[in-house]
Amino acid sequence: MRKQYSSFGEFYPDYLAEHQDPACRRLHFAGSALVLATLGLALATRDWRWFVAVPLVGYGFAWAGHFFFEHNRPATFHSPLYSLAGDWVMFKEMLTGKIRF
């Protein structure tokens, strides 16, 4: 049975522990960057069909990292909102150098 988290602060250290492989983190980073690019494309072209690609791009890259490199179950399956927040906090921390690529 999975641990129940009472806050994001409690969840995030466990989230990071599930992302120790650099290849997994890089795939998460690429997926998040492509999500931003896809959202920008949707806004720039005013073609809202691009929004369909957003979860496919984001989750596709992240889940590939888990299945092929970390060999664990993505946190999305048990804590979807905290996991989404964790993706963006980790993305920011990778951008700022707090977490290594």
C-alpha positions in Angstrom: 0.0 0.0 0.0 1.3 3.5 -0.9 2.0 6.1 1.6 -0.5 8.9 1.9 1.0 12.4 1.8 -0.4 15.2 3.9 1.6 17.9 2.0 3.8 18.5 -1.0 6.7 19.1 1.2 6.3 15.5 2.6 5.9 14.1 -0.9 8.7 15.8 -2.8 11.7 14.0 -1.1 10.1 10.7 -2.1 9.5 12.0 -5.6 13.1 12.9 -6.0 14.2 9.5 -4.7 12.2 8.0 -7.6 14.2 10.1 -10.1 17.8 9.2 -9.4 18.8 8.1 -12.8 20.1 11.0 -14.9 18.4 9.7 -18.1 15.0 9.7 -16.4 15.5 13.3 -15.2 16.6 14.3 -18.6 13.5 12.8 -20.2 11.4 14.6 -17.6 13.1 17.8 -18.5 12.7 17.3 -22.2 9.0 16.4 -21.8 8.4 19.5 -19.7 10.3 21.8 -22.1 8.2 20.3 -25.0 5.0 20.9 -23.0 5.9 24.6 -22.8 6.8 24.7 -26.5 3.5 23.0 -27.4 1.5 25.4 -25.2 3.3 28.3 -26.9 2.6 26.8 -30.3 -1.1 26.5 -29.4 -1.3 30.1 -28.3 0.7 31.4 -31.2 -1.3 29.6 -33.9 -4.6 29.8 -32.0 -4.9 26.1 -33.0 -6.3 24.5 -29.9 -5.8 21.0 -31.2 -2.2 21.4 -30.0 -3.5 21.1 -26.5 -4.2 17.4 -27.2 -0.5 16.9 -27.6 0.4 18.4 -24.2 -0.3 15.4 -22.0 1.0 13.0 -24.6 4.3 14.8 -24.8 4.7 15.4 -21.1 3.7 12.0 -19.8 5.2 10.2 -22.8 8.8 11.4 -22.0 8.4 11.1 -18.2 6.9 7.6 -18.3 9.6 6.4 -20.7 12.2 7.5 -18.2 10.5 5.4 -15.5 9.9 2.3 -17.5 13.2 2.1 -19.3 15.7 3.7 -16.8 14.3 3.9 -13.3 12.3 0.7 -13.5 9.7 2.0 -11.1 6.1 3.1 -11.3 5.5 6.8 -12.0 4.1 8.8 -9.1 1.4 10.0 -11.4 -0.4 6.7 -10.8 -0.7 7.2 -7.1 -0.4 11.0 -6.5 -1.3 12.8 -9.7 -1.5 16.3 -8.5 1.6 16.2 -6.3 3.4 14.4 -9.2 2.5 17.2 -11.6 3.8 19.8 -9.1 6.9 17.7 -8.6 7.6 17.7 -12.3 7.6 21.5 -12.5 9.6 21.9 -9.2 12.2 19.5 -10.5 12.2 21.2 -13.9 12.9 24.6 -12.2 15.6 23.0 -9.9 17.3 21.5 -13.0 17.2 24.9 -14.8 18.7 26.7 -11.8 21.4 24.0 -11.2 20.1 22.8 -7.9 19.5 19.3 -9.4 22.0 17.9 -11.9 21.0 16.8 -15.4 
